[in-house]
Every structure is written in C-alpha cells, then in structure tokens.
C-alpha cells in the first residue's frame, strides 16, 4: 500500500525539475553541486527522452509532485542499474521511505533487474544508514575519491540484490495490518520516579512541581523517553504487533507531557510493502499534539 506513485517525467516538468535541482539543500549532496544554467538543463532534459539507459520519474501524491527518482546506466545484459532520488518536500515525513520502496518495486518487478546500486558521499552518511534499513548492503568505500574545494571525501558504494528484495517483500507472513489504531494512556508520578532511578536523570523538573513551575511548566513533566517507550510498547504488543522488528524511527517532541493526564495515541499506516511498513504515531494531550514518531518495521512472519 502506497500513498503516492511514480510517473514518468513529461515535458511540463522541465521548469519544476530545474527549480528543484538548483535548490542548495538538494544539490549540496550531488557530485555536481553547482547551480546549473537553464540552457544546460534544457539540453539534458531533451536528452532523457532518447537515452534508453536512463529513466526518470516524478514521485507524486494526489497529483502533487514531491520528488524525483532516476534509474541510470541500465544494463539489460547484466541486469543491473544505478539509481538516485531526492525529495522536494523536506517538511513531510516518510516521503523518502516511500520513494525508496517504490523505486525498489519498479527496479525488480518492472525492469526485472538482478541488482540495483548507488553511491553516497561520506558527508551525507545518514543516507547510507537509510539505504541499509531498506535492504541495501555496503559493498565498498572509494577512499578520498571525490574532491570538493580543498577537501577529499570517501564515496560509499551500496547495492541490493533481487533475492534480498524478495525476502523483504514476500507476503507469506500474515495478512496486512489495519490502517489505524487508537489508544489512551496516562503517565503517573510513580512511573516518572522509577524512570529517574533507572536512567539516572533526576532533573528537578521531572521530580518537583515547584522547580518545574519556576522553569515555566504547569507542574513536573514526564521524561520524553517515557513517551517513546509507550510508542514502543504499543508497537510490540498492539500495532503493528508481536514479532515485529523495529528498524528505524524519526521522533519529534513538540510539547511537555504532564503526569496523571489522559494522553491519546493515534497510529496510522503510511506504507506497507510485504513485511516492510512505515507507521506514524501521534500523541495528544486533549487537542494538543505533544509528540510524533515515524517508525519503520519489518513485520513478523
């Protein structure tokens, strides 16, 4: 289940891609990180229509373009290709994971490849971990292979094989999980005290109402980690459920959580491909959003 889709690049995309490609936050992680003149972009755009070894796609949700995915150096004889992508909307969580899963699906189910590979510059190392979470294996490192300014940088080489993709995506484990889940919980003062003892975090803001009020809070506040533990508890026991492997998360704490107040949790399935799924958890104190987590799992067999 995907929220978006990949569609081929068409003529009307030329100006949009030009604007995306020249954004500093996008080009900084590319080999060619300089701004591209429009004439050069126009020539490149015209070439992709006739180059059979490269394919370019726009990722979109509800007809809104949100990023670009490319397959390059497609070798039909040896059944491999390289690939790259970027999101044009850094404010929406989960886009990268969905674009990656869609790219893998296209590479192995439509292009019928045996291997998909990519390269990542070492100052963009979080992307190495990101690819590994989706099944890519580190094949090697080109040491000081790329120069920018006066510095040399390593280049990480990663790849995923068809058999690895099929292992992750196979569907003979159990039926798809529900689209959403809701629950209610409270954090009592006893749990805050127990966590303080366990972790050694005895900051007075967690243990003393007066100290917390002097810092601008209504009363003592729960440790943020207690909220994360609650999400982990639900993930392991309820949604998605037992035998689930937690492979990654992106957490934001937006407001304090106070003891002895009802907190409502909402979990929504964003993406599921075989055993892989991406779930967004949101925690509310009444109508106020206090924490979110975009969590990635491999479902149990």
KOLMI-52923 format. One line per field, with one value per residue (C-alpha): residue number from 1; residue in three letters; x, y, z. Coordinates in pm, 1 decimal. Example, Ala and Ser with C-alpha at 12.3 -4.5 7.8 and 13.67 -1.06 7.14 Angstrom:
<atoms>
num 1|2 $
residu Ala|Ser $
east 1230.0|1367.0 $
north -450.0|-106.0 $
up 780.0|714.0 $
</atoms>
This chain:
<atoms>
num 1|2|3|4|5|6|7|8|9|10|11|12|13|14|15|16|17|18|19|20|21|22|23|24|25|26|27|28|29|30|31|32|33|34|35|36|37|38|39|40|41|42|43|44|45|46|47|48|49|50|51|52|53|54|55|56|57|58|59|60|61|62|63|64|65|66|67|68|69|70|71|72|73|74|75|76|77|78|79|80|81|82|83|84|85|86|87|88|89|90|91|92|93|94|95|96|97|98|99|100|101|102|103|104|105|106|107|108|109|110|111|112|113|114|115|116|117|118|119|120|121|122|123|124|125|126|127|128|129|130|131|132|133|134|135|136|137|138|139|140|141|142|143|144|145|146|147|148|149|150|151|152|153|154|155|156|157|158|159|160|161|162|163|164|165|166|167|168|169|170|171|172|173|174|175|176|177|178|179|180|181|182|183|184|185|186|187|188|189|190|191|192|193|194|195|196|197|198|199|200|201|202|203|204|205|206|207|208|209|210|211|212|213|214|215|216|217|218|219|220|221|222|223|224|225|226|227|228|229|230|231|232|233|234|235|236|237|238|239|240|241|242|243|244|245|246|247|248|249|250|251|252|253|254|255|256|257|258|259|260|261|262|263|264|265|266|267|268|269|270|271|272|273|274|275|276|277|278|279|280|281|282|283|284|285|286|287|288|289|290|291|292|293|294|295|296|297|298|299|300|301 $
residu Unk|Unk|Unk|Unk|Unk|Unk|Unk|Unk|Unk|Unk|Unk|Unk|Unk|Unk|Unk|Unk|Unk|Unk|Unk|Unk|Unk|Unk|Unk|Unk|Unk|Unk|Unk|Unk|Unk|Unk|Unk|Unk|Unk|Unk|Unk|Unk|Unk|Unk|Unk|Unk|Unk|Unk|Unk|Unk|Unk|Unk|Unk|Unk|Unk|Unk|Unk|Unk|Unk|Unk|Unk|Unk|Unk|Unk|Unk|Unk|Unk|Unk|Unk|Unk|Unk|Unk|Unk|Unk|Unk|Unk|Unk|Unk|Unk|Unk|Unk|Unk|Unk|Unk|Unk|Unk|Unk|Unk|Unk|Unk|Unk|Unk|Unk|Unk|Unk|Unk|Unk|Unk|Unk|Unk|Unk|Unk|Unk|Unk|Unk|Unk|Unk|Unk|Unk|Unk|Unk|Unk|Unk|Unk|Unk|Unk|Unk|Unk|Unk|Unk|Unk|Unk|Unk|Unk|Unk|Unk|Unk|Unk|Unk|Unk|Unk|Unk|Unk|Unk|Unk|Unk|Unk|Unk|Unk|Unk|Unk|Unk|Unk|Unk|Unk|Unk|Unk|Unk|Unk|Unk|Unk|Unk|Unk|Unk|Unk|Unk|Unk|Unk|Unk|Unk|Unk|Unk|Unk|Unk|Unk|Unk|Unk|Unk|Unk|Unk|Unk|Unk|Unk|Unk|Unk|Unk|Unk|Unk|Unk|Unk|Unk|Unk|Unk|Unk|Unk|Unk|Unk|Unk|Unk|Unk|Unk|Unk|Unk|Unk|Unk|Unk|Unk|Unk|Unk|Unk|Unk|Unk|Unk|Unk|Unk|Unk|Unk|Unk|Unk|Unk|Unk|Unk|Unk|Unk|Unk|Unk|Unk|Unk|Unk|Unk|Unk|Unk|Unk|Unk|Unk|Unk|Unk|Unk|Unk|Unk|Unk|Unk|Unk|Unk|Unk|Unk|Unk|Unk|Unk|Unk|Unk|Unk|Unk|Unk|Unk|Unk|Unk|Unk|Unk|Unk|Unk|Unk|Unk|Unk|Unk|Unk|Unk|Unk|Unk|Unk|Unk|Unk|Unk|Unk|Unk|Unk|Unk|Unk|Unk|Unk|Unk|Unk|Unk|Unk|Unk|Unk|Unk|Unk|Unk|Unk|Unk|Unk|Unk|Unk|Unk|Unk|Unk|Unk|Unk|Unk|Unk|Unk|Unk|Unk|Unk|Unk|Unk|Unk|Unk|Unk|Unk|Unk|Unk|Unk|Unk|Unk|Unk $
east 0.0|145.1|19.6|186.5|313.8|589.8|503.5|740.1|882.7|691.3|758.5|572.8|815.6|1115.3|1088.4|986.1|1288.4|1515.1|1395.3|1428.1|1772.8|1915.9|1798.5|2100.3|1966.4|1936.8|2248.0|2481.1|2472.9|2540.3|2868.1|2788.1|2681.8|2699.9|2392.5|2301.9|2235.3|1894.1|2039.8|2240.1|1929.5|1724.9|1979.9|1986.1|1607.6|1586.5|1836.9|1647.0|1369.0|1608.0|1851.5|1731.2|1979.3|1834.8|1478.9|1337.0|1020.8|829.8|701.6|360.7|71.7|-277.3|-121.3|110.9|478.3|703.5|1031.9|1237.9|1362.3|1613.2|1749.6|2078.5|2325.0|2058.7|2242.2|1993.9|2260.8|2396.0|2065.7|2177.6|2136.2|2226.0|1968.1|1923.2|1640.3|1563.1|1259.2|1148.2|937.8|1156.8|871.3|667.1|794.8|802.2|842.1|1195.3|1096.5|802.3|1010.8|1274.4|1022.6|855.3|1194.9|1283.1|947.6|997.1|1359.0|1290.9|933.0|918.4|1277.5|1341.1|1685.7|1901.7|2093.6|2037.8|2327.7|2403.8|2680.4|2669.8|2920.9|3057.1|2933.1|2583.2|2634.9|2280.6|2166.0|2394.4|2205.1|1877.8|1954.9|2070.4|1735.7|1573.4|1792.7|2099.9|2438.4|2763.7|2987.4|3287.9|3433.6|3620.9|3864.2|3911.9|3757.1|3579.3|3724.8|3527.2|3719.5|4038.9|3899.1|3877.0|3580.6|3509.8|3232.9|3023.0|2902.5|2580.5|2367.8|2066.3|2003.1|1672.4|1679.5|1722.2|1430.6|1212.2|1298.9|1191.2|882.2|744.6|388.1|351.0|377.3|32.8|-243.6|-197.7|-231.8|-516.7|-491.3|-503.6|-509.9|-605.4|-539.7|-541.0|-284.6|-158.6|186.4|165.0|421.9|538.3|649.6|841.0|1020.3|1101.0|1242.0|1450.2|1605.4|1659.4|1813.4|1985.7|1805.1|1696.4|1649.2|1420.1|1183.3|1078.2|1054.1|949.4|642.1|790.3|1114.0|916.3|690.0|997.1|1101.9|764.0|585.1|243.9|390.3|658.9|696.6|747.9|1073.7|1045.8|1178.4|865.8|657.4|888.7|866.6|486.7|504.0|744.7|507.7|215.0|426.8|538.6|206.6|-74.8|14.2|170.2|201.5|415.0|723.5|775.0|1130.1|1186.5|1430.5|1415.2|1232.5|1222.2|1085.1|973.3|881.6|653.5|517.4|560.0|369.8|231.5|161.1|-183.8|-342.8|-505.5|-296.1|-449.2|-233.3|-312.4|-121.7|-165.9|-21.8|163.4|321.0|329.5|519.9|532.6|690.8|807.0|582.3|604.2|370.6|315.0|239.0|90.3|35.3|-217.0|-290.3|-653.1|-624.4|-256.4|-4.3|285.2|493.0|520.2|720.1|757.8|856.8|975.7|923.2|967.1|655.0|689.8|640.3 $
north 0.0|334.1|687.4|806.5|677.9|717.0|857.5|920.6|1267.7|1466.8|1791.8|2010.6|1905.5|2086.8|2408.6|2233.3|1999.5|2294.2|2475.1|2161.2|2069.6|2414.5|2423.4|2430.0|2157.3|1922.2|1997.2|2003.7|1622.4|1566.8|1523.5|1836.1|2073.4|2393.8|2574.8|2458.7|2719.2|2679.9|2610.4|2317.9|2191.5|2221.4|2012.9|1747.8|1737.5|1689.0|1402.5|1191.2|1122.5|934.6|780.7|424.2|353.3|621.1|659.5|946.1|957.0|1209.8|1093.3|1243.1|1216.5|1312.6|1459.1|1683.5|1639.6|1582.6|1442.3|1278.8|920.8|818.6|488.1|524.7|308.4|41.4|-267.7|-516.5|-777.9|-789.8|-693.9|-405.5|-28.5|258.7|485.6|812.2|1019.2|1339.9|1476.1|1828.0|1845.4|1812.9|1909.0|1591.6|1288.3|945.9|1056.8|921.5|575.3|558.7|677.8|415.6|132.7|237.5|254.7|-96.3|-227.3|-75.6|-192.0|-556.1|-606.1|-385.2|-350.5|-711.3|-624.4|-853.7|-571.6|-205.6|3.3|358.6|581.9|818.9|1091.6|1046.0|1382.5|1253.6|940.7|929.0|828.9|522.7|412.1|498.1|268.2|-8.8|-0.1|-78.9|-379.6|-230.3|-377.8|-182.0|-318.4|-92.4|250.2|454.9|628.4|1002.7|954.3|1289.3|1638.2|1946.8|2263.3|2168.6|1852.0|1490.5|1270.5|898.4|754.0|469.3|203.4|18.1|-237.2|-461.0|-786.8|-918.9|-1205.7|-959.0|-751.4|-1059.6|-1167.3|-829.5|-804.9|-1157.1|-1165.6|-1517.0|-1399.9|-1272.7|-1050.1|-675.7|-479.8|-239.5|112.9|278.5|222.1|442.7|405.8|607.5|602.8|802.1|863.6|856.7|1011.7|666.3|588.2|917.5|840.7|486.0|611.9|872.6|598.2|367.9|628.8|849.5|1153.1|1323.4|1669.8|1853.8|1949.0|1580.8|1530.4|1858.8|2066.4|2390.8|2351.5|2277.6|2579.6|2802.5|2690.3|2785.4|2448.3|2379.1|2107.6|1844.0|1698.7|1342.7|1238.5|1237.0|883.2|763.6|875.9|690.8|381.3|398.5|402.1|108.1|-81.0|-34.0|-126.2|-450.9|-556.7|-397.2|-210.4|-349.4|-624.6|-913.3|-1042.6|-702.2|-579.7|-208.1|-88.3|290.5|593.8|971.1|1132.4|1489.0|1613.0|1913.4|1989.5|1867.9|1569.1|1608.6|1326.0|1190.4|1327.6|1123.7|1107.7|983.6|794.1|767.8|535.8|546.3|312.2|520.0|249.7|-128.1|-342.1|-706.2|-726.2|-363.1|-91.5|274.1|391.3|742.3|769.3|1087.7|1158.6|1420.0|1592.9|1671.5|1857.5|1947.3|1737.5|1662.9|1403.3|1222.4|927.9|798.2|438.4|168.0|-204.1|-548.6|-743.8|-1089.7|-1397.7 $
up 0.0|-107.9|-57.5|-377.3|-709.1|-966.2|-1307.1|-1599.7|-1640.8|-1906.9|-2092.1|-1845.2|-1568.5|-1717.7|-1515.2|-1195.3|-1206.5|-1287.8|-976.0|-760.5|-888.5|-814.0|-452.2|-224.9|7.6|-292.9|-498.2|-197.3|-179.3|-550.4|-736.4|-938.6|-662.7|-864.5|-994.7|-1344.4|-1618.1|-1776.7|-2123.0|-1986.4|-1809.6|-2128.2|-2323.1|-2050.7|-2037.5|-2414.8|-2397.7|-2146.9|-2396.6|-2628.2|-2379.3|-2322.8|-2043.6|-1814.1|-1686.3|-1477.1|-1269.2|-1063.6|-726.1|-653.9|-408.9|-524.3|-841.0|-636.5|-743.9|-442.4|-570.2|-843.4|-888.8|-1155.0|-1284.8|-1468.0|-1658.7|-1707.7|-1832.2|-1973.3|-2048.6|-1694.9|-1530.3|-1312.8|-1284.6|-1057.6|-902.8|-714.3|-573.9|-391.1|-213.0|-298.3|18.3|327.1|559.1|502.0|690.8|531.5|169.4|140.6|259.7|23.0|-272.0|-193.8|-167.6|-493.3|-662.6|-545.9|-663.2|-1007.7|-1036.4|-954.7|-1070.4|-1381.9|-1501.5|-1391.7|-1259.4|-1051.4|-883.0|-800.6|-673.8|-567.1|-431.4|-134.0|-44.2|306.5|437.2|361.2|574.2|721.7|372.6|393.5|704.7|533.3|238.4|470.8|650.5|314.9|243.0|77.9|166.1|182.4|-94.4|-57.0|0.7|-258.1|-26.3|-86.5|-429.0|-456.4|-417.8|-325.4|-261.3|-78.7|80.0|-33.9|55.5|57.9|-157.9|-17.4|-260.7|-176.8|-357.2|-312.6|-499.6|-626.0|-375.7|-87.6|-213.0|-244.3|110.0|247.3|29.5|39.9|157.2|301.9|663.0|765.6|638.0|607.7|930.6|993.6|858.6|1201.1|1575.7|1872.0|2244.1|2566.7|2849.4|3147.5|3291.5|3669.6|3902.7|4012.4|3657.4|3638.5|3965.8|3851.3|3522.6|3706.1|3918.7|3622.0|3391.8|3647.9|3502.9|3825.7|3683.0|3932.4|3650.8|3644.2|4021.3|4180.0|4092.8|4228.0|4033.1|3715.6|3766.1|3812.5|3465.0|3316.1|3324.9|3479.2|3702.5|3687.2|3336.1|3219.4|3059.4|2681.8|2676.7|2860.6|2562.5|2327.2|2546.1|2524.7|2145.7|2158.4|2390.7|2154.8|1852.5|2015.2|2163.4|1961.9|1644.5|1436.3|1698.9|1831.6|1644.4|1484.8|1425.8|1488.3|1220.0|1248.7|1377.2|1346.5|1662.0|1735.7|2082.9|2046.1|2394.9|2753.9|2887.7|3239.5|3486.7|3562.7|3246.5|2972.7|2656.2|2332.0|2085.7|1715.5|1483.6|1105.3|844.6|585.4|368.5|359.7|110.8|208.7|554.2|549.2|688.9|788.5|1066.5|1202.3|1573.2|1719.9|2090.4|2202.9|2533.1|2454.2|2121.5|2161.0|1968.9|2204.7|2017.8|1684.0|1556.7|1202.5|1272.2|1032.8|1093.5|946.3|1033.0|1184.6|974.4 $
</atoms>
